[in-house]
Amino acid sequence: MRYSSKFLKKDHIELAGVDQPHISDWLIQEVRTEIKAKLKKTSVTSEDKFQEIVTATVAEIMPLWVYND
């Protein structure tokens, strides 16, 4: 199975360290957009690797998310 940005669920963001009630549609869309760009450069076939990418992406976006929330 090849993972894409469409596979992203709230659970992935929660595992990245964001509490479920604080996961907004804006955050999901931002993470999905960033993941889409990152996955163009590589092929991800394991959920663990996909989660690593989600976690790194959330860490990059968090300052923006806190500012815009």
PDB file of N, CA, C and O in Angstrom:
ATOM      1  N   MET A   1       0.842  -1.181   0.000  1.00  0.00           N
ATOM      2  CA  MET A   1       0.000   0.000   0.000  1.00  0.00           C
ATOM      3  C   MET A   1       0.886   1.242   0.000  1.00  0.00           C
ATOM      4  O   MET A   1       1.867   1.319   0.739  1.00  0.00           O
ATOM      5  N   ARG A   2       0.532   2.194  -0.825  1.00  0.00           N
ATOM      6  CA  ARG A   2       1.272   3.453  -0.898  1.00  0.00           C
ATOM      7  C   ARG A   2       0.441   4.528  -0.205  1.00  0.00           C
ATOM      8  O   ARG A   2      -0.732   4.719  -0.525  1.00  0.00           O
ATOM      9  N   TYR A   3       1.052   5.223   0.740  1.00  0.00           N
ATOM     10  CA  TYR A   3       0.350   6.234   1.523  1.00  0.00           C
ATOM     11  C   TYR A   3       0.403   7.586   0.821  1.00  0.00           C
ATOM     12  O   TYR A   3       1.406   7.940   0.201  1.00  0.00           O
ATOM     13  N   SER A   4      -0.693   8.335   0.928  1.00  0.00           N
ATOM     14  CA  SER A   4      -0.767   9.671   0.346  1.00  0.00           C
ATOM     15  C   SER A   4      -1.403  10.608   1.366  1.00  0.00           C
ATOM     16  O   SER A   4      -1.809  10.180   2.447  1.00  0.00           O
ATOM     17  N   SER A   5      -1.485  11.877   1.018  1.00  0.00           N
ATOM     18  CA  SER A   5      -2.071  12.859   1.930  1.00  0.00           C
ATOM     19  C   SER A   5      -3.546  12.561   2.203  1.00  0.00           C
ATOM     20  O   SER A   5      -4.075  12.978   3.234  1.00  0.00           O
ATOM     21  N   LYS A   6      -4.210  11.854   1.306  1.00  0.00           N
ATOM     22  CA  LYS A   6      -5.621  11.506   1.499  1.00  0.00           C
ATOM     23  C   LYS A   6      -5.805  10.505   2.635  1.00  0.00           C
ATOM     24  O   LYS A   6      -6.902  10.373   3.178  1.00  0.00           O
ATOM     25  N   PHE A   7      -4.735   9.803   2.994  1.00  0.00           N
ATOM     26  CA  PHE A   7      -4.784   8.812   4.062  1.00  0.00           C
ATOM     27  C   PHE A   7      -4.797   9.471   5.450  1.00  0.00           C
ATOM     28  O   PHE A   7      -5.123   8.817   6.441  1.00  0.00           O
ATOM     29  N   LEU A   8      -4.443  10.765   5.524  1.00  0.00           N
ATOM     30  CA  LEU A   8      -4.337  11.476   6.797  1.00  0.00           C
ATOM     31  C   LEU A   8      -5.666  11.501   7.545  1.00  0.00           C
ATOM     32  O   LEU A   8      -6.705  11.842   6.980  1.00  0.00           O
ATOM     33  N   LYS A   9      -5.614  11.136   8.813  1.00  0.00           N
ATOM     34  CA  LYS A   9      -6.785  11.165   9.689  1.00  0.00           C
ATOM     35  C   LYS A   9      -6.426  11.934  10.958  1.00  0.00           C
ATOM     36  O   LYS A   9      -5.251  12.160  11.249  1.00  0.00           O
ATOM     37  N   LYS A  10      -7.446  12.329  11.704  1.00  0.00           N
ATOM     38  CA  LYS A  10      -7.206  13.048  12.961  1.00  0.00           C
ATOM     39  C   LYS A  10      -6.330  12.232  13.903  1.00  0.00           C
ATOM     40  O   LYS A  10      -5.541  12.796  14.661  1.00  0.00           O
ATOM     41  N   ASP A  11      -6.461  10.923  13.860  1.00  0.00           N
ATOM     42  CA  ASP A  11      -5.654  10.060  14.736  1.00  0.00           C
ATOM     43  C   ASP A  11      -4.161  10.238  14.485  1.00  0.00           C
ATOM     44  O   ASP A  11      -3.364  10.189  15.422  1.00  0.00           O
ATOM     45  N   HIS A  12      -3.780  10.444  13.231  1.00  0.00           N
ATOM     46  CA  HIS A  12      -2.365  10.653  12.914  1.00  0.00           C
ATOM     47  C   HIS A  12      -1.859  11.944  13.559  1.00  0.00           C
ATOM     48  O   HIS A  12      -0.747  11.992  14.084  1.00  0.00           O
ATOM     49  N   ILE A  13      -2.688  12.986  13.514  1.00  0.00           N
ATOM     50  CA  ILE A  13      -2.295  14.263  14.110  1.00  0.00           C
ATOM     51  C   ILE A  13      -2.268  14.147  15.627  1.00  0.00           C
ATOM     52  O   ILE A  13      -1.407  14.733  16.283  1.00  0.00           O
ATOM     53  N   GLU A  14      -3.205  13.396  16.184  1.00  0.00           N
ATOM     54  CA  GLU A  14      -3.220  13.186  17.631  1.00  0.00           C
ATOM     55  C   GLU A  14      -1.951  12.445  18.068  1.00  0.00           C
ATOM     56  O   GLU A  14      -1.359  12.791  19.091  1.00  0.00           O
ATOM     57  N   LEU A  15      -1.535  11.446  17.318  1.00  0.00           N
ATOM     58  CA  LEU A  15      -0.298  10.728  17.631  1.00  0.00           C
ATOM     59  C   LEU A  15       0.925  11.639  17.525  1.00  0.00           C
ATOM     60  O   LEU A  15       1.962  11.370  18.132  1.00  0.00           O
ATOM     61  N   ALA A  16       0.797  12.708  16.757  1.00  0.00           N
ATOM     62  CA  ALA A  16       1.896  13.670  16.609  1.00  0.00           C
ATOM     63  C   ALA A  16       1.959  14.639  17.782  1.00  0.00           C
ATOM     64  O   ALA A  16       2.864  15.471  17.850  1.00  0.00           O
ATOM     65  N   GLY A  17       0.996  14.539  18.716  1.00  0.00           N
ATOM     66  CA  GLY A  17       1.070  15.339  19.932  1.00  0.00           C
ATOM     67  C   GLY A  17       0.020  16.415  20.092  1.00  0.00           C
ATOM     68  O   GLY A  17       0.132  17.241  20.997  1.00  0.00           O
ATOM     69  N   VAL A  18      -0.996  16.437  19.246  1.00  0.00           N
ATOM     70  CA  VAL A  18      -2.054  17.436  19.353  1.00  0.00           C
ATOM     71  C   VAL A  18      -3.295  16.761  19.920  1.00  0.00           C
ATOM     72  O   VAL A  18      -3.739  15.737  19.402  1.00  0.00           O
ATOM     73  N   ASP A  19      -3.860  17.337  20.992  1.00  0.00           N
ATOM     74  CA  ASP A  19      -5.072  16.773  21.587  1.00  0.00           C
ATOM     75  C   ASP A  19      -6.231  16.852  20.598  1.00  0.00           C
ATOM     76  O   ASP A  19      -6.393  17.849  19.895  1.00  0.00           O
ATOM     77  N   GLN A  20      -7.021  15.804  20.553  1.00  0.00           N
ATOM     78  CA  GLN A  20      -8.131  15.679  19.597  1.00  0.00           C
ATOM     79  C   GLN A  20      -9.038  16.921  19.548  1.00  0.00           C
ATOM     80  O   GLN A  20      -9.368  17.361  18.447  1.00  0.00           O
ATOM     81  N   PRO A  21      -9.462  17.512  20.688  1.00  0.00           N
ATOM     82  CA  PRO A  21     -10.356  18.676  20.595  1.00  0.00           C
ATOM     83  C   PRO A  21      -9.709  19.901  19.935  1.00  0.00           C
ATOM     84  O   PRO A  21     -10.416  20.806  19.493  1.00  0.00           O
ATOM     85  N   HIS A  22      -8.390  19.935  19.867  1.00  0.00           N
ATOM     86  CA  HIS A  22      -7.690  21.093  19.310  1.00  0.00           C
ATOM     87  C   HIS A  22      -7.334  20.921  17.836  1.00  0.00           C
ATOM     88  O   HIS A  22      -6.691  21.789  17.245  1.00  0.00           O
ATOM     89  N   ILE A  23      -7.744  19.821  17.253  1.00  0.00           N
ATOM     90  CA  ILE A  23      -7.432  19.577  15.847  1.00  0.00           C
ATOM     91  C   ILE A  23      -8.515  20.242  14.996  1.00  0.00           C
ATOM     92  O   ILE A  23      -9.645  19.760  14.907  1.00  0.00           O
ATOM     93  N   SER A  24      -8.146  21.342  14.383  1.00  0.00           N
ATOM     94  CA  SER A  24      -9.105  22.101  13.581  1.00  0.00           C
ATOM     95  C   SER A  24      -9.034  21.675  12.113  1.00  0.00           C
ATOM     96  O   SER A  24      -8.088  21.012  11.686  1.00  0.00           O
ATOM     97  N   ASP A  25     -10.051  22.070  11.359  1.00  0.00           N
ATOM     98  CA  ASP A  25     -10.048  21.800   9.920  1.00  0.00           C
ATOM     99  C   ASP A  25      -8.861  22.491   9.258  1.00  0.00           C
ATOM    100  O   ASP A  25      -8.266  21.958   8.322  1.00  0.00           O
ATOM    101  N   TRP A  26      -8.520  23.686   9.755  1.00  0.00           N
ATOM    102  CA  TRP A  26      -7.376  24.421   9.213  1.00  0.00           C
ATOM    103  C   TRP A  26      -6.095  23.619   9.392  1.00  0.00           C
ATOM    104  O   TRP A  26      -5.299  23.503   8.460  1.00  0.00           O
ATOM    105  N   LEU A  27      -5.889  23.064  10.588  1.00  0.00           N
ATOM    106  CA  LEU A  27      -4.676  22.293  10.862  1.00  0.00           C
ATOM    107  C   LEU A  27      -4.609  21.059   9.965  1.00  0.00           C
ATOM    108  O   LEU A  27      -3.557  20.752   9.405  1.00  0.00           O
ATOM    109  N   ILE A  28      -5.714  20.363   9.831  1.00  0.00           N
ATOM    110  CA  ILE A  28      -5.748  19.171   8.976  1.00  0.00           C
ATOM    111  C   ILE A  28      -5.396  19.545   7.536  1.00  0.00           C
ATOM    112  O   ILE A  28      -4.614  18.848   6.889  1.00  0.00           O
ATOM    113  N   GLN A  29      -5.962  20.628   7.037  1.00  0.00           N
ATOM    114  CA  GLN A  29      -5.690  21.049   5.661  1.00  0.00           C
ATOM    115  C   GLN A  29      -4.233  21.454   5.478  1.00  0.00           C
ATOM    116  O   GLN A  29      -3.620  21.117   4.465  1.00  0.00           O
ATOM    117  N   GLU A  30      -3.677  22.169   6.444  1.00  0.00           N
ATOM    118  CA  GLU A  30      -2.267  22.570   6.356  1.00  0.00           C
ATOM    119  C   GLU A  30      -1.346  21.354   6.356  1.00  0.00           C
ATOM    120  O   GLU A  30      -0.411  21.276   5.559  1.00  0.00           O
ATOM    121  N   VAL A  31      -1.614  20.410   7.251  1.00  0.00           N
ATOM    122  CA  VAL A  31      -0.794  19.197   7.316  1.00  0.00           C
ATOM    123  C   VAL A  31      -0.926  18.416   6.017  1.00  0.00           C
ATOM    124  O   VAL A  31       0.068  17.927   5.482  1.00  0.00           O
ATOM    125  N   ARG A  32      -2.139  18.297   5.511  1.00  0.00           N
ATOM    126  CA  ARG A  32      -2.375  17.555   4.268  1.00  0.00           C
ATOM    127  C   ARG A  32      -1.615  18.199   3.097  1.00  0.00           C
ATOM    128  O   ARG A  32      -1.021  17.494   2.282  1.00  0.00           O
ATOM    129  N   THR A  33      -1.635  19.514   3.016  1.00  0.00           N
ATOM    130  CA  THR A  33      -0.929  20.226   1.947  1.00  0.00           C
ATOM    131  C   THR A  33       0.573  19.992   2.030  1.00  0.00           C
ATOM    132  O   THR A  33       1.220  19.725   1.017  1.00  0.00           O
ATOM    133  N   GLU A  34       1.126  20.092   3.230  1.00  0.00           N
ATOM    134  CA  GLU A  34       2.566  19.891   3.418  1.00  0.00           C
ATOM    135  C   GLU A  34       2.972  18.442   3.124  1.00  0.00           C
ATOM    136  O   GLU A  34       4.006  18.194   2.504  1.00  0.00           O
ATOM    137  N   ILE A  35       2.156  17.502   3.570  1.00  0.00           N
ATOM    138  CA  ILE A  35       2.459  16.085   3.336  1.00  0.00           C
ATOM    139  C   ILE A  35       2.430  15.783   1.843  1.00  0.00           C
ATOM    140  O   ILE A  35       3.269  15.036   1.337  1.00  0.00           O
ATOM    141  N   LYS A  36       1.464  16.363   1.142  1.00  0.00           N
ATOM    142  CA  LYS A  36       1.367  16.148  -0.298  1.00  0.00           C
ATOM    143  C   LYS A  36       2.668  16.574  -0.979  1.00  0.00           C
ATOM    144  O   LYS A  36       3.168  15.871  -1.858  1.00  0.00           O
ATOM    145  N   ALA A  37       3.211  17.714  -0.580  1.00  0.00           N
ATOM    146  CA  ALA A  37       4.472  18.197  -1.157  1.00  0.00           C
ATOM    147  C   ALA A  37       5.630  17.267  -0.800  1.00  0.00           C
ATOM    148  O   ALA A  37       6.479  16.981  -1.644  1.00  0.00           O
ATOM    149  N   LYS A  38       5.668  16.800   0.433  1.00  0.00           N
ATOM    150  CA  LYS A  38       6.758  15.925   0.871  1.00  0.00           C
ATOM    151  C   LYS A  38       6.693  14.557   0.196  1.00  0.00           C
ATOM    152  O   LYS A  38       7.728  13.970  -0.119  1.00  0.00           O
ATOM    153  N   LEU A  39       5.495  14.054  -0.026  1.00  0.00           N
ATOM    154  CA  LEU A  39       5.358  12.725  -0.613  1.00  0.00           C
ATOM    155  C   LEU A  39       5.631  12.711  -2.113  1.00  0.00           C
ATOM    156  O   LEU A  39       5.789  11.641  -2.701  1.00  0.00           O
ATOM    157  N   LYS A  40       5.688  13.886  -2.739  1.00  0.00           N
ATOM    158  CA  LYS A  40       6.068  13.941  -4.153  1.00  0.00           C
ATOM    159  C   LYS A  40       7.530  13.560  -4.317  1.00  0.00           C
ATOM    160  O   LYS A  40       7.947  13.105  -5.382  1.00  0.00           O
ATOM    161  N   LYS A  41       8.307  13.751  -3.252  1.00  0.00           N
ATOM    162  CA  LYS A  41       9.743  13.484  -3.300  1.00  0.00           C
ATOM    163  C   LYS A  41      10.092  12.048  -2.926  1.00  0.00           C
ATOM    164  O   LYS A  41      11.205  11.594  -3.195  1.00  0.00           O
ATOM    165  N   THR A  42       9.160  11.331  -2.312  1.00  0.00           N
ATOM    166  CA  THR A  42       9.453   9.981  -1.834  1.00  0.00           C
ATOM    167  C   THR A  42       8.196   9.122  -1.885  1.00  0.00           C
ATOM    168  O   THR A  42       7.082   9.645  -1.923  1.00  0.00           O
ATOM    169  N   SER A  43       8.372   7.833  -1.885  1.00  0.00           N
ATOM    170  CA  SER A  43       7.257   6.893  -1.852  1.00  0.00           C
ATOM    171  C   SER A  43       7.211   6.256  -0.466  1.00  0.00           C
ATOM    172  O   SER A  43       8.201   5.687  -0.006  1.00  0.00           O
ATOM    173  N   VAL A  44       6.077   6.350   0.186  1.00  0.00           N
ATOM    174  CA  VAL A  44       5.923   5.809   1.535  1.00  0.00           C
ATOM    175  C   VAL A  44       4.991   4.609   1.467  1.00  0.00           C
ATOM    176  O   VAL A  44       3.856   4.711   1.002  1.00  0.00           O
ATOM    177  N   THR A  45       5.489   3.468   1.940  1.00  0.00           N
ATOM    178  CA  THR A  45       4.686   2.248   1.889  1.00  0.00           C
ATOM    179  C   THR A  45       4.427   1.658   3.265  1.00  0.00           C
ATOM    180  O   THR A  45       3.804   0.601   3.371  1.00  0.00           O
ATOM    181  N   SER A  46       4.894   2.322   4.330  1.00  0.00           N
ATOM    182  CA  SER A  46       4.605   1.816   5.674  1.00  0.00           C
ATOM    183  C   SER A  46       3.927   2.907   6.493  1.00  0.00           C
ATOM    184  O   SER A  46       4.235   4.090   6.351  1.00  0.00           O
ATOM    185  N   GLU A  47       3.003   2.494   7.349  1.00  0.00           N
ATOM    186  CA  GLU A  47       2.287   3.466   8.167  1.00  0.00           C
ATOM    187  C   GLU A  47       3.224   4.137   9.164  1.00  0.00           C
ATOM    188  O   GLU A  47       3.026   5.303   9.503  1.00  0.00           O
ATOM    189  N   ASP A  48       4.237   3.422   9.639  1.00  0.00           N
ATOM    190  CA  ASP A  48       5.199   4.019  10.570  1.00  0.00           C
ATOM    191  C   ASP A  48       5.931   5.193   9.924  1.00  0.00           C
ATOM    192  O   ASP A  48       6.091   6.242  10.547  1.00  0.00           O
ATOM    193  N   LYS A  49       6.372   5.024   8.695  1.00  0.00           N
ATOM    194  CA  LYS A  49       7.069   6.102   7.983  1.00  0.00           C
ATOM    195  C   LYS A  49       6.116   7.262   7.718  1.00  0.00           C
ATOM    196  O   LYS A  49       6.500   8.426   7.833  1.00  0.00           O
ATOM    197  N   PHE A  50       4.871   6.942   7.363  1.00  0.00           N
ATOM    198  CA  PHE A  50       3.862   7.974   7.145  1.00  0.00           C
ATOM    199  C   PHE A  50       3.664   8.775   8.423  1.00  0.00           C
ATOM    200  O   PHE A  50       3.589  10.003   8.380  1.00  0.00           O
ATOM    201  N   GLN A  51       3.578   8.085   9.568  1.00  0.00           N
ATOM    202  CA  GLN A  51       3.397   8.767  10.851  1.00  0.00           C
ATOM    203  C   GLN A  51       4.599   9.654  11.172  1.00  0.00           C
ATOM    204  O   GLN A  51       4.429  10.744  11.718  1.00  0.00           O
ATOM    205  N   GLU A  52       5.799   9.207  10.843  1.00  0.00           N
ATOM    206  CA  GLU A  52       7.000  10.038  11.047  1.00  0.00           C
ATOM    207  C   GLU A  52       6.884  11.346  10.269  1.00  0.00           C
ATOM    208  O   GLU A  52       7.211  12.414  10.785  1.00  0.00           O
ATOM    209  N   ILE A  53       6.423  11.254   9.042  1.00  0.00           N
ATOM    210  CA  ILE A  53       6.267  12.444   8.204  1.00  0.00           C
ATOM    211  C   ILE A  53       5.193  13.356   8.782  1.00  0.00           C
ATOM    212  O   ILE A  53       5.372  14.574   8.814  1.00  0.00           O
ATOM    213  N   VAL A  54       4.079  12.787   9.240  1.00  0.00           N
ATOM    214  CA  VAL A  54       3.010  13.580   9.855  1.00  0.00           C
ATOM    215  C   VAL A  54       3.536  14.291  11.097  1.00  0.00           C
ATOM    216  O   VAL A  54       3.293  15.485  11.275  1.00  0.00           O
ATOM    217  N   THR A  55       4.251  13.574  11.954  1.00  0.00           N
ATOM    218  CA  THR A  55       4.774  14.152  13.190  1.00  0.00           C
ATOM    219  C   THR A  55       5.729  15.306  12.887  1.00  0.00           C
ATOM    220  O   THR A  55       5.651  16.358  13.522  1.00  0.00           O
ATOM    221  N   ALA A  56       6.614  15.118  11.935  1.00  0.00           N
ATOM    222  CA  ALA A  56       7.555  16.178  11.561  1.00  0.00           C
ATOM    223  C   ALA A  56       6.819  17.384  10.979  1.00  0.00           C
ATOM    224  O   ALA A  56       7.176  18.530  11.252  1.00  0.00           O
ATOM    225  N   THR A  57       5.809  17.122  10.190  1.00  0.00           N
ATOM    226  CA  THR A  57       5.038  18.199   9.575  1.00  0.00           C
ATOM    227  C   THR A  57       4.266  18.986  10.624  1.00  0.00           C
ATOM    228  O   THR A  57       4.233  20.215  10.571  1.00  0.00           O
ATOM    229  N   VAL A  58       3.647  18.296  11.573  1.00  0.00           N
ATOM    230  CA  VAL A  58       2.919  18.973  12.651  1.00  0.00           C
ATOM    231  C   VAL A  58       3.883  19.840  13.458  1.00  0.00           C
ATOM    232  O   VAL A  58       3.538  20.961  13.832  1.00  0.00           O
ATOM    233  N   ALA A  59       5.073  19.340  13.727  1.00  0.00           N
ATOM    234  CA  ALA A  59       6.071  20.115  14.478  1.00  0.00           C
ATOM    235  C   ALA A  59       6.453  21.394  13.730  1.00  0.00           C
ATOM    236  O   ALA A  59       6.695  22.426  14.356  1.00  0.00           O
ATOM    237  N   GLU A  60       6.507  21.334  12.416  1.00  0.00           N
ATOM    238  CA  GLU A  60       6.820  22.516  11.611  1.00  0.00           C
ATOM    239  C   GLU A  60       5.669  23.518  11.613  1.00  0.00           C
ATOM    240  O   GLU A  60       5.901  24.727  11.611  1.00  0.00           O
ATOM    241  N   ILE A  61       4.445  23.033  11.617  1.00  0.00           N
ATOM    242  CA  ILE A  61       3.264  23.878  11.477  1.00  0.00           C
ATOM    243  C   ILE A  61       2.772  24.434  12.818  1.00  0.00           C
ATOM    244  O   ILE A  61       2.116  25.475  12.839  1.00  0.00           O
ATOM    245  N   MET A  62       3.067  23.781  13.906  1.00  0.00           N
ATOM    246  CA  MET A  62       2.504  24.163  15.208  1.00  0.00           C
ATOM    247  C   MET A  62       2.612  25.657  15.529  1.00  0.00           C
ATOM    248  O   MET A  62       1.623  26.228  15.986  1.00  0.00           O
ATOM    249  N   PRO A  63       3.751  26.324  15.318  1.00  0.00           N
ATOM    250  CA  PRO A  63       3.779  27.764  15.628  1.00  0.00           C
ATOM    251  C   PRO A  63       2.735  28.549  14.835  1.00  0.00           C
ATOM    252  O   PRO A  63       2.135  29.481  15.368  1.00  0.00           O
ATOM    253  N   LEU A  64       2.512  28.189  13.581  1.00  0.00           N
ATOM    254  CA  LEU A  64       1.491  28.849  12.771  1.00  0.00           C
ATOM    255  C   LEU A  64       0.096  28.524  13.277  1.00  0.00           C
ATOM    256  O   LEU A  64      -0.775  29.392  13.318  1.00  0.00           O
ATOM    257  N   TRP A  65      -0.112  27.273  13.663  1.00  0.00           N
ATOM    258  CA  TRP A  65      -1.416  26.825  14.135  1.00  0.00           C
ATOM    259  C   TRP A  65      -1.805  27.550  15.415  1.00  0.00           C
ATOM    260  O   TRP A  65      -2.947  27.988  15.555  1.00  0.00           O
ATOM    261  N   VAL A  66      -0.870  27.683  16.347  1.00  0.00           N
ATOM    262  CA  VAL A  66      -1.148  28.371  17.610  1.00  0.00           C
ATOM    263  C   VAL A  66      -1.478  29.831  17.329  1.00  0.00           C
ATOM    264  O   VAL A  66      -2.376  30.395  17.954  1.00  0.00           O
ATOM    265  N   TYR A  67      -0.759  30.447  16.395  1.00  0.00           N
ATOM    266  CA  TYR A  67      -0.983  31.849  16.057  1.00  0.00           C
ATOM    267  C   TYR A  67      -2.361  32.057  15.430  1.00  0.00           C
ATOM    268  O   TYR A  67      -3.035  33.044  15.723  1.00  0.00           O
ATOM    269  N   ASN A  68      -2.780  31.125  14.564  1.00  0.00           N
ATOM    270  CA  ASN A  68      -4.038  31.277  13.832  1.00  0.00           C
ATOM    271  C   ASN A  68      -5.252  30.731  14.561  1.00  0.00           C
ATOM    272  O   ASN A  68      -6.380  30.999  14.147  1.00  0.00           O
ATOM    273  N   ASP A  69      -5.061  29.979  15.628  1.00  0.00           N
ATOM    274  CA  ASP A  69      -6.181  29.318  16.297  1.00  0.00           C
ATOM    275  C   ASP A  69      -7.077  30.271  17.020  1.00  0.00           C
ATOM    276  O   ASP A  69      -8.062  29.853  17.628  1.00  0.00           O
TER     277      ASP A  69
END
